[in-house]
Amino acid sequence: MAAYPAGGTENIILLTDSYKVTHHFQYPDNTSTVCSYFESRGGKFPSTVFFGLQYLLKRFLCGPVVTKEKIKEAKELYEAHFSQDVFNEEGWNYILEHHKGYLPMRIKAVPEGTVVPVKNVLFTVENTDPKCFWLTNYFETLLVQAWYPMTVATNSRFMKEIIAKCLDETADSLLGLPFKLHDFGFRGSTSVEAAGIGGAAHLVNFKGTDTIAGICMARNYYHCPVAGFSIPAAEHSTITTWGRNGEYEAFKNMLTKFPTGIIAVVSDSYDLWNACEHVWGEQLKELVVSREESGGTLVVRPDSGHPPDIVVKVLDILGQKFGTSTNTKGFKMLPSYLRVIQGDGISYETLGAILDNMKKHGWSSENLTFGSGGALLQRLDRDTQKCAYKCSYAIIDGKEVNVFKQPITDLGKKSKKGRLTLEYQDGKLATVEEGKGDPKKDILVTVYENGKLLRDYTFDEVRQNAEIDLVKKKSPAN
């Protein structure tokens, strides 16, 4: 949590929108407190998984983050940027002198991993020094970036619910669920940092990933040594470099170089049907079957075509060649040493069609694992869950003021008023406005105050909070 040195985006004073640099001039005279809140106003999903604020706090806001060098750098940049003197040098020097560079703010938030219905407060922010009232919304820009990990975790969790429901209907157990959606999104992310944040957000719900940055983020900011796992897997280059006529040798090489454990082999470089029927199902059948002795598994990966049709046809061919059994739910199972992964075209919108077609053709969803990349980490934005940060309360001239907006052109953007609490009412979370809530019932926890982190969540805690209801019901503890 040590302060970062001055320098560009490591300078906390520069991590805001330009116009906010001028806002210290714009509040009413004698303003002493500004309190704002963050919420999901609606969007694609009816609830959100709150995750990622702890990363932002640890990464940017903890410790003595204001220094003389950073103030000097910011002053020079803002003078050039605005071509006039609008920088609040006096305010930042006050923080340096009176707070030793620690930010006089308090942030209360729902416990990370909590699933909260939309249109509810997720965290509140307020200044703790009356001379620093302008700080609260200065950091809106940075804190609103919690939208990204929150939205990835939400999207991933709703995909988990689809997979779990089908597993419950067609498989003997939910034991394989944590590895049923694998993260392929590193290369499609906008940056290494985004891959880390989004990759960790997915791991709130699953344990399969190829996005190493996500594992690092969970380790560095949530006390999890290894949050995700992977297996040896082929890509097209490691198959096609053997030549069109060398597919047999390429596949055999995978089986012999990794004789035990689970391996995945992309099989559509040329003729997927020939690969499944003749190469895997005849020429290499003995080697594939032999993996059963060590508990190993070959995972065949198609990577093109219309997924609902492709997956079923691959399963049908492999079933004909290697045989099938019937589970207790009456659905077909490949031998334990053989599975399929579909990693092309996988999103919240496409999962259902694939699983429904498998079910229609008598296949258990236990036979299939999914991989997702762009749709998992990248095909999202702040409006996916309509995330917003608004001022709700202020103290001006010593008087409490309930603050809100209510645009006549879009009442969906009406904001909340006054002091806010988040409480359970009839078993459901609800926001109580205008200071009318019961502080004893408020589930918002003070996580940050005056530059210090007060609540440090582990990844295990986050995962427990975010677990889907179906898994909870199936747990032996229940």
Secondary structure by P-SEA (a helix, b strand, c coil): ccccccccccccccccccccccccccccccccbbbbbcccccccccccccccaaaaaaaccccccccaaaaaaaaaaaaaaccccccaaaaaaaaaacccccccbbbbbcccccccccccccbbbbbccccccccccccccccccaaaaaaaaaaaaaaaaaaaaaaaacccccccccccbbbccccccccaaaaaaaaaaaacccccccaaaaaaaaaacccccccccccccccccccccccccaaaaaaaaaaaaccccbbbbbcccccaaaaacccccccaaaaaaacccccbbbbbbbccccaaaaaaaaaaaaaaacccccccccccccccccbbbbccccccccaaaaaaaaaaaccccccbbbbbccccccccccccccccccccbbbccccccbbbbbbcccccccccccbbbbbbcccbbbbbccccccccccccccccccccccccccaaaaaaaaccaaaaaacccc
